[in-house]
């Protein structure tokens, strides 16, 4: 059984009620549920939450909320891997163990069903995880550090003078979803120390949503992309 697991705790501090806050007119978690359903890949779409209201919203949107997450997995320090392991254990104990599990974040409105399908195709037996990534918009090798006195210095002395085109491109986690085998989720504390492969996304479809400013930027970008899509379909 293939499972989509959407972690959605209720205690977001920087953006209150973040996981069900309206995003372009709909609870933001709706976009992740829709992408998972439209992909056609999943036998079950589960939401792991500690919050009754989130559970009601997710259920109304067609997701399965079979349990409320325990308090020790619901604070600011609860990691994604621990939440996934809890869900995998629940599935096994209920007699329906997962064959593959995709952890899909609730605040990932740019994720598409095709992204999920393309990444899933990369999850072979010799790969533990597949996750979304995108390129840094500026060479990370030329990053600067600032000290307490306000002076700056290169983070990497050996690369600071090199031309951008001479540096290898670097990727970063896009923070959207993570496909993995159950045994890999249990074996590794972080996917980046395992055999992981990246499904690369264009930078214009990636936006962290951690602050109110991030939220505003993401909504504006989402609306622009939606307008462009509508225009191309009507052309």
C-alpha positions as CSV (number, residue, x, y, z in Angstrom):
1,X,0.0,0.0,0.0
2,X,1.3,3.4,-0.9
3,X,0.6,6.1,1.6
4,X,0.8,9.9,1.5
5,X,1.3,11.3,5.0
6,X,0.7,15.0,5.6
7,X,2.1,16.2,9.0
8,X,-0.1,19.1,10.2
9,X,0.3,20.0,13.9
10,X,-1.8,22.8,15.4
11,X,0.8,24.8,17.3
12,X,2.4,26.9,14.6
13,X,3.9,30.0,16.3
14,X,5.0,32.4,13.5
15,X,1.9,31.9,11.4
16,X,-1.0,30.9,13.7
17,X,-3.2,28.1,12.4
18,X,-0.8,27.9,9.5
19,X,-1.8,24.5,8.2
20,X,-5.4,25.4,7.6
21,X,-5.1,29.1,7.1
22,X,-6.8,30.2,3.8
23,X,-4.4,30.4,0.9
24,X,-5.9,31.9,-2.2
25,X,-9.3,31.2,-0.8
26,X,-8.8,27.6,0.4
27,X,-7.2,26.0,3.5
28,X,-3.6,25.6,2.5
29,X,-3.6,21.9,3.4
30,X,-6.2,21.4,0.6
31,X,-3.5,21.8,-2.1
32,X,-1.4,18.9,-0.7
33,X,-4.5,16.7,-0.4
34,X,-5.5,17.5,-3.9
35,X,-2.1,16.8,-5.4
36,X,-1.8,13.5,-3.6
37,X,-5.3,12.4,-4.8
38,X,-4.8,13.6,-8.4
39,X,-1.5,11.8,-8.7
40,X,-3.3,8.5,-8.6
41,X,-0.4,7.0,-6.6
42,X,-1.8,6.5,-3.2
43,X,-4.1,4.0,-1.6
44,X,-4.4,6.2,1.5
45,X,-3.9,9.9,2.1
46,X,-3.4,10.4,5.9
47,X,-3.0,13.5,7.9
48,X,-1.0,13.3,11.2
49,X,-2.2,16.0,13.5
50,X,-2.7,16.8,17.2
51,X,-5.5,19.3,16.5
52,X,-9.2,18.6,16.4
53,X,-10.0,21.4,14.0
54,X,-7.2,20.4,11.6
55,X,-8.6,16.9,11.7
56,X,-12.1,18.1,10.8
57,X,-10.9,20.2,7.9
58,X,-8.7,17.5,6.6
59,X,-11.5,14.9,6.8
60,X,-13.8,17.2,5.0
61,X,-11.3,17.6,2.2
62,X,-11.1,13.8,1.8
63,X,-8.1,12.8,3.8
64,X,-8.0,10.1,6.4
65,X,-7.2,11.1,10.0
66,X,-7.2,7.8,12.0
67,X,-5.5,9.1,15.1
68,X,-4.5,12.2,17.0
69,X,-0.7,12.6,17.3
70,X,0.7,12.3,20.8
71,X,1.9,15.4,22.6
72,X,5.6,14.3,22.5
73,X,5.4,14.4,18.7
74,X,3.5,17.7,18.6
75,X,5.9,20.4,20.0
76,X,8.3,22.7,18.3
77,X,11.1,20.1,18.4
78,X,9.2,17.2,16.9
79,X,11.0,16.1,13.7
80,X,9.5,14.8,10.5
81,X,11.2,11.4,10.7
82,X,9.7,10.7,14.1
83,X,6.3,11.7,12.9
84,X,6.6,9.4,9.9
85,X,7.8,6.5,12.1
86,X,4.8,6.9,14.3
87,X,2.4,6.7,11.3
88,X,4.3,3.7,9.9
89,X,3.9,1.9,13.2
90,X,0.2,2.7,13.4
91,X,-0.3,1.3,9.9
92,X,1.6,-1.9,10.7
93,X,-0.3,-2.4,13.9
94,X,-3.6,-1.8,12.1
95,X,-2.8,-4.6,9.7
96,X,-2.1,-2.4,6.6
97,X,1.6,-1.7,6.5
98,X,2.9,0.8,3.9
99,X,4.9,-0.4,0.9
100,X,6.1,3.2,0.2
101,X,5.4,6.4,2.0
102,X,5.5,10.0,0.8
103,X,5.7,12.6,3.5
104,X,4.0,15.7,1.9
105,X,4.0,18.9,3.8
106,X,0.7,20.7,4.4
107,X,2.1,24.0,3.3
108,X,3.2,23.0,-0.2
109,X,0.7,24.6,-2.6
110,X,3.2,24.5,-5.5
111,X,3.4,20.7,-5.5
112,X,1.6,19.1,-8.4
113,X,0.4,15.6,-9.1
114,X,3.0,15.3,-11.9
115,X,5.8,16.2,-9.4
116,X,4.7,13.4,-7.2
117,X,4.6,11.0,-10.2
118,X,8.0,12.1,-11.6
119,X,9.7,11.8,-8.2
120,X,8.1,8.4,-7.5
121,X,9.6,7.1,-10.7
122,X,13.0,7.8,-9.3
123,X,12.4,5.7,-6.1
124,X,14.1,2.4,-7.1
125,X,15.2,-0.4,-4.9
126,X,18.8,1.0,-4.7
127,X,17.5,4.5,-3.6
128,X,16.3,5.2,-0.1
129,X,14.6,8.6,-0.6
130,X,13.5,11.0,-3.3
131,X,12.9,14.6,-2.4
132,X,12.2,17.9,-4.2
133,X,15.1,20.3,-4.6
134,X,15.9,23.5,-6.4
135,X,19.0,25.4,-7.3
136,X,20.4,28.2,-5.2
137,X,19.9,31.5,-7.1
138,X,23.4,32.6,-6.2
139,X,26.5,30.4,-5.9
140,X,26.5,29.1,-2.3
141,X,30.3,28.8,-2.5
142,X,30.6,32.6,-2.5
143,X,28.5,33.1,0.7
144,X,29.7,35.6,3.3
145,X,29.7,35.5,7.1
146,X,29.2,38.6,9.2
147,X,30.8,38.9,12.7
148,X,29.5,40.7,15.7
149,X,31.3,43.9,14.7
150,X,29.6,43.9,11.4
151,X,32.6,42.9,9.3
152,X,32.2,40.3,6.6
153,X,34.5,37.4,5.5
154,X,34.1,34.6,3.0
155,X,32.5,31.4,4.2
156,X,34.8,29.5,1.7
157,X,38.1,31.3,1.2
158,X,39.1,29.0,-1.7
159,X,36.1,29.9,-3.9
160,X,35.4,33.6,-3.1
161,X,37.3,34.8,-6.2
162,X,36.0,32.3,-8.7
163,X,33.5,33.2,-11.4
164,X,30.0,31.9,-10.9
165,X,30.1,29.9,-14.1
166,X,33.2,28.1,-12.9
167,X,31.5,26.8,-9.7
168,X,29.5,23.6,-9.6
169,X,25.7,24.2,-9.2
170,X,24.4,23.5,-5.7
171,X,20.9,22.5,-4.7
172,X,18.8,22.9,-1.6
173,X,15.8,21.1,-0.2
174,X,12.6,22.6,-1.7
175,X,10.6,21.5,1.4
176,X,7.7,20.0,-0.4
177,X,7.7,16.2,-0.2
178,X,9.8,13.1,0.5
179,X,9.3,9.7,-1.0
180,X,10.8,6.8,1.0
181,X,10.8,3.1,1.7
182,X,9.5,2.2,5.2
183,X,12.8,0.5,6.1
184,X,14.7,3.7,5.1
185,X,12.5,5.9,7.3
186,X,13.2,3.6,10.2
187,X,17.0,3.3,9.5
188,X,17.9,7.0,9.0
189,X,17.6,10.1,11.2
190,X,17.9,12.3,8.1
191,X,17.3,11.6,4.5
192,X,20.4,13.5,3.5
193,X,22.7,10.9,5.0
194,X,21.0,8.1,3.1
195,X,21.0,7.2,-0.6
196,X,18.8,10.1,-1.7
197,X,18.0,11.4,-5.1
198,X,16.6,14.9,-6.0
199,X,13.7,15.7,-8.2
200,X,14.7,19.2,-9.3
201,X,12.1,22.0,-9.5
202,X,12.4,25.4,-11.1
203,X,13.1,28.1,-8.6
204,X,9.8,30.0,-9.4
205,X,7.8,27.0,-8.0
206,X,9.6,26.9,-4.7
207,X,8.8,29.1,-1.7
208,X,9.4,28.4,2.0
209,X,6.4,29.5,4.0
210,X,7.7,30.2,7.5
211,X,6.8,33.9,8.1
212,X,3.9,36.2,7.2
213,X,6.1,37.8,4.6
214,X,6.7,34.3,3.1
215,X,3.0,33.7,3.0
216,X,2.3,36.9,1.1
217,X,5.0,36.2,-1.4
218,X,3.8,32.7,-1.9
219,X,0.2,33.8,-2.5
220,X,1.3,36.4,-5.0
221,X,3.4,33.9,-6.9
222,X,0.7,31.3,-6.8
223,X,-1.8,33.7,-8.3
224,X,0.6,34.7,-11.0
225,X,1.3,31.1,-12.0
226,X,-2.4,30.4,-12.0
227,X,-3.1,33.4,-14.3
228,X,-0.3,32.3,-16.6
229,X,-1.7,28.7,-16.7
230,X,-5.2,30.0,-17.5
231,X,-3.9,32.3,-20.2
232,X,-2.0,29.4,-21.9
233,X,-5.0,27.2,-21.8
234,X,-7.2,29.7,-23.4
235,X,-4.7,30.7,-26.1
